Structures are given as C-alpha cells and as structure tokens.
C-alpha cells in the first residue's frame, strides 16, 4: 500500500513538472510588459524601447514599455511585489532599488524578493552648466560653492539616485554645501536648466545634444576615462576625487518566476542586446552594453546591497531603526 502511494506521488510530481515545463516552453503566449523607472523621452526610455523592440521579435510577442517615474527610480521594483510570478511583467532595476530599505520603511527585500534576469547597461554621467554660466570650470564651480554655502543649485533625476548621491559624496569630500533639486527624469532636468531654474545638472549624457548645440557646458564626467564625445571634460578621478560612477541597471521579474521562464527571458534579452540597433542607440548616449548573466546579476545585487549601505551611512542618510 505504501509502495503504491509512493508511486502515485512520484507520478503526480512528474506530471506537475511536465505541466510546468510545457507552460515555460509555451512562454510567452501574450505581450510582456517592461516597466521603465524614468519618464518617456530620456536616455533610459529611448534605449530600453529599442531593446524591447528587439526582444519582441525574438520572443514572438510584443514587449510593451510602461514608464513609472518617481521615487528615485524604485517604483517598477516595488510594483513587482504584488504581481504574478509568471514573467509577463518585468522591471528595470536602477541602483536606487538597493538603497531603498536603508532610507525608507518597506516590507520587501531587494535581494530576495526579485528574480534577476540580466544586466543590460549603465550610464555615462556628468555635470553640466549653462553655456553662459560664470562657472566656466570645475574650479569655478567649487570656488563659488565655498563662497556661497547652500546656494549653488543642481538638478538630478531624483532623490537617492546615483547622480544625487554622487554629488552629495563629492560635496562631502570637498567640504561644500549644495542645493539639490530632484526631478522625475532627464527630460525634466534639461527643461529646468535650460529655463534658468537651476545652476547645474548632474545627469546621464542625455544632455549631449544641448552641449553640441552650444546651450550647455560639461564640467566633468564620471567614468573610468574621458568620454570621446567630450574630450576636454576631466573625470572625477582626474580631479582628485577618486570616484567612478556608471550605475549599472538590468531587468528583473517577480520572485518565484519559474527558472525556465527566467531563462527564456534572459536568452531573448541577451540576444536583443547584441543587435546593432541597441549598441548604436546606446552609443548615442555614451553608454555601452554591460552584460551580466542571471547568476552574475543576482550576485551583483547581493554585493551592491551591502555596498550601498556603506554609502548611505557615510552621507548620514540612514533611516532610524
């Protein structure tokens, strides 16, 4: 009798496994939604739409972009917490997601409660001022900030985003006080600086067209080396600050998404990353593919979660327990 029950249980598990495998192989049977953490029209939105279009052709179903800006780029990741783990809704994961538990009370864990699919790219950042600004160089910027504590205003793509925290870390290192003005995305930041509402903008190089049009000037860039597009702009390392910021980001699904579905998504988006249309649009914003596999991206999430706590503590922004 016991042997018969064991056989029946084994058969039931086998059928269940076959059913799950069949569903995974059939995935996707309808459109997939990819939530982007920043508004339409900015570098993130534009590059992710090209990636989604490429993936659509590989998956045989549309990958539809939904913009969910605000809260420092963390809204898509938060939205995944209440969605089915079926692979039909995905989220872009900016670095701000790993800082969230240290600054805000939340009931989920960025490492454990997301299924990481792959990392796709990162940003090229820099600091710009209006072309007619009296702040002609980084030396002028720092000097004015020291002479006018808390009055030098700069915009970023949101509180606790990489541009915001990097600028605050720079200010701390130099002993200056800046006035931070947060926005929901690059398009808003550019509109504000061109309108004379802020003195500077810390952002990804979506500002390039405005620089090339003679409306903005680049004071520095934040990568390992100078950008070919702005060869005269020094890096933060060259300025003696010892900082490099490229803020990698990728794609995740809800926790518990079947591994076969994650693999299908990984393979499709990896192939989409390798297409010329994607690398070309990235280059427009001085971005490059930064591939991490599912396992590699999951490790990156764990390591980043720990590292970002140190940054938040250093800046004195850690929330009270």
C-alpha positions as CSV (number, residue, x, y, z in Angstrom):
1,X,0.0,0.0,0.0
2,X,2.8,2.4,1.0
3,X,4.7,1.5,-2.2
4,X,1.6,2.3,-4.3
5,X,1.3,5.7,-2.6
6,X,4.9,6.4,-3.3
7,X,4.5,5.5,-7.0
8,X,1.4,7.7,-7.2
9,X,3.2,10.6,-5.6
10,X,6.1,10.3,-7.9
11,X,3.8,10.1,-10.9
12,X,1.9,13.2,-9.7
13,X,5.2,15.1,-9.3
14,X,6.3,14.1,-12.8
15,X,3.0,15.2,-14.3
16,X,3.3,18.5,-12.4
17,X,6.8,19.0,-13.6
18,X,5.9,18.2,-17.2
19,X,3.0,20.7,-17.0
20,X,5.3,23.4,-15.6
21,X,7.9,22.7,-18.3
22,X,5.2,22.8,-21.0
23,X,3.9,26.2,-19.8
24,X,7.5,27.5,-19.7
25,X,8.2,26.3,-23.2
26,X,5.0,28.0,-24.4
27,X,6.1,31.3,-22.8
28,X,5.2,33.9,-23.9
29,X,1.7,33.4,-25.1
30,X,0.8,37.1,-24.8
31,X,2.5,40.5,-24.6
32,X,5.2,41.1,-21.9
33,X,5.2,44.4,-20.1
34,X,8.5,46.1,-19.1
35,X,8.3,48.9,-16.6
36,X,10.9,51.6,-17.0
37,X,11.8,53.7,-14.0
38,X,12.1,57.0,-15.7
39,X,9.9,59.2,-18.0
40,X,9.4,58.9,-21.7
41,X,11.9,60.8,-23.8
42,X,15.0,60.4,-21.7
43,X,18.1,58.2,-22.4
44,X,16.8,55.3,-20.3
45,X,13.4,55.2,-22.0
46,X,14.8,55.6,-25.5
47,X,17.4,52.8,-25.2
48,X,15.0,50.5,-23.4
49,X,12.4,50.9,-26.1
50,X,15.0,49.7,-28.7
51,X,15.9,46.8,-26.5
52,X,12.3,45.9,-26.0
53,X,11.6,46.1,-29.8
54,X,14.5,43.7,-30.4
55,X,13.3,41.3,-27.7
56,X,9.8,41.4,-29.1
57,X,11.0,39.9,-32.4
58,X,12.9,37.2,-30.6
59,X,10.1,36.3,-28.2
60,X,7.3,36.4,-30.9
61,X,5.2,38.7,-28.6
62,X,5.3,42.4,-28.1
63,X,7.4,43.7,-25.2
64,X,5.5,46.8,-24.2
65,X,7.2,49.7,-22.3
66,X,5.3,51.3,-19.4
67,X,7.0,54.3,-17.8
68,X,6.8,54.5,-14.0
69,X,8.9,57.5,-13.0
70,X,9.4,58.9,-9.5
71,X,10.6,57.7,-6.0
72,X,14.2,57.7,-7.2
73,X,13.6,55.0,-9.9
74,X,12.2,52.4,-7.5
75,X,8.5,52.3,-8.5
76,X,8.8,49.4,-11.0
77,X,10.6,47.1,-8.5
78,X,8.0,47.9,-5.8
79,X,5.2,47.2,-8.3
80,X,6.6,43.7,-8.9
81,X,5.9,42.8,-5.3
82,X,2.2,42.5,-5.9
83,X,2.3,40.9,-9.4
84,X,2.1,37.3,-10.5
85,X,5.4,35.5,-10.9
86,X,4.7,34.5,-14.5
87,X,7.2,36.5,-16.4
88,X,4.7,38.7,-18.1
89,X,5.6,41.8,-16.1
90,X,9.3,42.9,-15.8
91,X,11.0,45.9,-14.3
92,X,14.1,47.9,-14.9
93,X,16.2,47.9,-11.7
94,X,18.3,51.1,-11.1
95,X,20.8,51.2,-8.3
96,X,18.4,53.2,-6.2
97,X,16.4,50.0,-5.6
98,X,19.3,48.6,-3.5
99,X,19.3,51.8,-1.3
100,X,15.6,51.8,-0.6
101,X,15.5,49.7,2.6
102,X,18.1,52.0,4.2
103,X,16.2,55.2,3.7
104,X,12.5,54.1,3.6
105,X,10.5,51.6,5.6
106,X,9.4,48.8,3.2
107,X,8.2,45.3,3.7
108,X,10.2,43.6,1.0
109,X,13.9,42.7,0.3
110,X,15.5,43.9,-3.0
111,X,17.8,40.9,-3.0
112,X,15.4,38.1,-2.0
113,X,12.1,39.4,-3.5
114,X,13.2,39.9,-7.1
115,X,14.1,37.3,-9.8
116,X,17.1,38.9,-11.5
117,X,17.1,38.2,-15.3
118,X,20.2,40.0,-16.6
119,X,22.0,43.3,-16.5
120,X,22.0,45.3,-19.8
121,X,23.9,48.5,-19.5
122,X,24.8,51.5,-17.3
123,X,25.1,55.2,-17.6
124,X,27.7,57.7,-18.6
125,X,27.2,60.6,-16.2
126,X,28.5,64.2,-16.0
127,X,27.9,67.6,-14.6
128,X,26.8,70.5,-16.9
129,X,26.1,74.2,-16.5
130,X,24.5,76.7,-19.0
131,X,26.9,77.8,-21.7
132,X,26.7,81.4,-20.4
133,X,27.2,80.5,-16.8
134,X,30.0,82.3,-14.9
135,X,31.1,78.8,-13.7
136,X,33.4,78.2,-16.6
137,X,35.3,75.2,-15.0
138,X,35.1,72.8,-12.1
139,X,37.5,75.1,-10.2
140,X,34.9,78.0,-10.6
141,X,32.1,75.7,-9.5
142,X,33.9,74.6,-6.3
143,X,35.0,78.2,-5.5
144,X,31.5,79.6,-5.9
145,X,30.0,76.8,-3.8
146,X,32.5,77.5,-1.0
147,X,31.8,81.3,-1.1
148,X,28.0,80.7,-1.2
149,X,27.2,77.7,1.1
150,X,23.9,76.0,0.2
151,X,23.1,78.4,-2.7
152,X,24.6,76.5,-5.7
153,X,21.6,74.6,-7.0
154,X,21.9,71.5,-9.1
155,X,19.2,69.2,-10.5
156,X,19.2,65.4,-10.7
157,X,16.9,62.6,-11.8
158,X,15.6,62.1,-8.2
159,X,16.4,61.8,-4.5
160,X,18.7,58.9,-3.8
161,X,19.5,58.3,-7.4
162,X,23.2,57.8,-8.4
163,X,23.6,61.4,-9.6
164,X,22.2,62.8,-6.4
165,X,24.3,60.6,-4.1
166,X,27.4,61.1,-6.1
167,X,27.1,64.8,-6.0
168,X,26.5,64.7,-2.2
169,X,29.6,62.5,-1.8
170,X,31.6,65.0,-3.9
171,X,30.3,67.8,-1.7
172,X,31.2,65.9,1.5
173,X,34.7,65.2,0.2
174,X,35.3,68.9,-0.7
175,X,33.6,70.4,2.3
176,X,31.0,72.3,0.3
177,X,27.2,72.5,0.7
178,X,25.0,72.3,-2.4
179,X,21.3,72.8,-3.0
180,X,19.7,69.6,-4.5
181,X,16.6,69.9,-6.7
182,X,15.1,66.5,-7.6
183,X,13.2,65.8,-10.8
184,X,11.5,62.7,-12.2
185,X,13.8,62.2,-15.2
186,X,16.4,63.6,-17.6
187,X,13.8,65.4,-19.7
188,X,12.6,67.5,-16.7
189,X,16.2,68.2,-15.6
190,X,17.1,69.5,-19.0
191,X,14.0,71.6,-19.3
192,X,14.8,73.2,-15.9
193,X,18.4,74.0,-16.5
194,X,17.7,75.5,-19.9
195,X,14.9,77.5,-18.4
196,X,17.3,79.0,-15.8
197,X,15.7,77.4,-12.8
198,X,18.9,75.6,-11.6
199,X,22.6,76.4,-11.9
200,X,23.8,73.0,-12.8
201,X,22.6,69.5,-13.7
202,X,24.0,66.1,-12.7
203,X,22.7,63.6,-15.2
204,X,23.4,60.9,-17.7
205,X,24.7,62.2,-21.1
206,X,21.3,62.8,-22.4
207,X,22.5,66.3,-22.2
208,X,24.8,65.8,-25.2
209,X,22.5,67.4,-27.8
210,X,22.3,70.5,-25.7
211,X,26.0,70.6,-25.3
212,X,26.5,70.1,-29.0
213,X,24.0,72.9,-29.7
214,X,26.1,75.3,-27.6
215,X,23.5,75.6,-24.8
216,X,25.3,73.7,-22.0
217,X,28.9,73.2,-21.0
218,X,30.3,69.9,-19.4
219,X,32.4,70.5,-16.3
220,X,33.3,66.8,-15.7
221,X,32.3,63.3,-16.4
222,X,32.2,60.3,-14.1
223,X,33.6,57.3,-15.9
224,X,36.9,55.5,-15.7
225,X,38.2,57.5,-18.6
226,X,37.2,60.7,-20.5
227,X,34.4,60.4,-23.0
228,X,35.3,60.6,-26.6
229,X,32.4,63.0,-27.2
230,X,33.7,65.4,-24.5
231,X,37.5,65.0,-24.6
232,X,38.1,68.3,-22.8
233,X,35.9,67.4,-19.7
234,X,38.0,65.8,-16.9
235,X,36.9,62.8,-15.0
236,X,36.2,62.8,-11.2
237,X,39.3,60.7,-10.8
238,X,41.4,63.3,-12.7
239,X,40.0,66.0,-10.4
240,X,41.4,64.1,-7.4
241,X,38.0,62.8,-6.1
242,X,38.7,59.1,-6.6
243,X,35.2,58.3,-7.8
244,X,33.8,56.4,-10.7
245,X,30.1,56.1,-11.2
246,X,28.4,54.2,-14.1
247,X,25.3,52.9,-12.2
248,X,24.6,49.5,-13.9
249,X,21.0,48.5,-14.4
250,X,19.2,45.5,-15.7
251,X,15.9,43.6,-15.7
252,X,14.1,41.6,-13.1
253,X,10.9,39.6,-12.7
254,X,8.8,38.9,-9.6
255,X,10.2,36.5,-7.0
256,X,9.2,32.9,-7.8
257,X,9.2,33.2,-11.6
258,X,9.9,29.7,-13.0
259,X,13.6,29.3,-13.8
260,X,12.7,28.2,-17.3
261,X,10.8,31.4,-17.9
262,X,13.7,33.4,-16.5
263,X,16.0,31.6,-18.9
264,X,13.7,32.3,-21.8
265,X,13.7,36.0,-20.9
266,X,17.4,36.1,-20.3
267,X,18.2,34.5,-23.7
268,X,15.9,36.8,-25.6
269,X,17.2,40.0,-24.0
270,X,20.8,38.9,-24.3
271,X,20.3,38.3,-28.0
272,X,18.4,41.7,-28.2
273,X,21.4,43.4,-26.5
274,X,23.8,42.1,-29.2
275,X,21.9,43.6,-32.1
276,X,23.4,46.7,-33.8
277,X,20.3,48.8,-33.3
278,X,20.8,48.6,-29.5
279,X,24.5,49.2,-29.4
280,X,24.0,52.1,-31.8
281,X,21.4,53.8,-29.6
282,X,23.5,53.3,-26.5
283,X,26.4,54.9,-28.2
284,X,24.3,58.0,-28.8
285,X,24.3,58.5,-25.0
286,X,27.9,57.3,-24.4
287,X,26.5,54.0,-22.9
288,X,27.8,50.5,-23.6
289,X,26.4,47.0,-23.1
290,X,27.2,45.7,-19.6
291,X,26.0,42.1,-19.7
292,X,25.6,40.1,-16.5
293,X,24.1,36.7,-16.6
294,X,21.2,35.7,-14.3
295,X,23.6,34.3,-11.8
296,X,26.1,37.2,-12.2
297,X,23.4,39.8,-11.8
298,X,22.0,38.1,-8.7
299,X,25.5,38.2,-7.2
300,X,25.8,41.8,-8.2
301,X,22.5,42.6,-6.4
302,X,23.8,41.0,-3.2
303,X,27.1,42.8,-3.3
304,X,25.6,46.1,-4.2
305,X,23.0,45.9,-1.5
306,X,25.8,45.7,1.1
307,X,28.0,48.4,-0.6
308,X,25.2,50.9,-0.9
309,X,24.5,50.7,2.9
310,X,28.1,52.0,3.4
311,X,27.4,55.0,1.1
312,X,24.1,55.8,2.8
313,X,25.8,55.7,6.2
314,X,28.7,57.8,5.0
315,X,26.3,60.5,3.9
316,X,24.4,60.4,7.1
317,X,21.1,59.4,5.3
318,X,20.5,56.0,7.0
319,X,16.9,55.9,8.4
320,X,16.4,55.4,12.1
321,X,15.6,51.9,13.1
